[in-house]
Amino acid sequence: MRVLTILRGLRLLVLGETWILPLGVAVMLLASAALREVAPDLWHSIGGLLLLAGTIAVLTLAVARSTRSS
């Protein structure tokens, strides 16, 4: 039963019925651009890991909110 709830949440994300995902991506892009300007050495060493962590966090938050509201 839990799997169906998660799949329902993913379907809502794919169909674009949530604002969390686009806002999360926008925040990640702005934060990465700012970090790249402020600390380019830090960006080159761990920028990919920060983007990966941000992507996982945004997807987790979006799925958790969409399954909770269903």
Order of alpha helices (4+ residues) and beta strands (2+ residues): alpha-alpha-alpha
